[in-house]
Amino acid sequence: MNNEVKHHTLIALVENKPGVLNRVASLFRRRGFNIESVAVGPSEEPGLSRMTIVVDGTRTNVDQVAKQLYKLVDVVKISDITGPDVVGRELALARVLCNGANRSEVMQVADIFRAGIVDVSHDSVIIEITGDPEKIESFLELVRPFGLKEVARTGRVALPRGLGPDADITYDEKGIDASQLERVQGNRPPVTGKGARLGPW
C-alpha cells in the first residue's frame, strides 16, 4: 500500500514588507516547485504575515521547499503541519447560472453543503462555500450542470489543533540535522518539522 502523503501543508511566518510575496513566487518559479496553492494574510504578531503553502508531495521535494524558503531573509519560521491534527479550510465563491425554473434547485444544493447565497441576479447567483478541498470539489461538480460560470478560490489556510508537541526535526540553512546546533543567524528560529506548533519563538 502506498502511504505517501500527496499534499503537504507548510506554514511560513514572513516579515510584512513590500516584495516578500514576489520573492517567494520567484523562488518557486526558479526551482520549479509544484505548488498547489498559496494563501497569505496578517498573523497574530504585528509585522508578520502567515503564508500557508500547499505542496504536491508526489512531484516536489517538500524538504527542499522548506529549506529554500528559509534562505529568504524575510522568512522568520517554517512549519510542516501535515497530518490529521490540523484544522484546514478553503473558501470559494461560485457564480452559478439559474432562472426562475431552477433557482430553487440550486439553492437546495447550496443548503445541503451549508453554503450561503451572497448575491442574486436575474440569471445567476453567487454562492459562498467553505470547507476542505474535497467538499468544495464535490459542490462544484453538483452545480456544474446548472452552468458554472465563474469560480474564485482562496487556497487552503490551516492551523494545528491545540498546542502540539515541539518538533524533533530541525534543519539549518544547508539542510542538515541541526537539533543540537546553535543558530548562526541572530535570533531566527529553525525550520520545524511535521506536527510542530507555531510560536512563540
ABEGO torsion letter per residue (X at the ends): XBABBABBBBBBBBBBBBGAAAAAAAAAAAAGBBBABBBBBBBABBGBBBBBBBBBAAABBAAAAAAAAAABAABABBBBABEABBBBBBBBBBBBBBBAAAAAAAAAAAAAAGBBBABBBAABBBBBBBEBAAAAAAAAAAAAAAGBABBBBAEBBBBBBEBBBBBABBBBAAGBBAAABBBABEABBBBBBBGBBBOBX
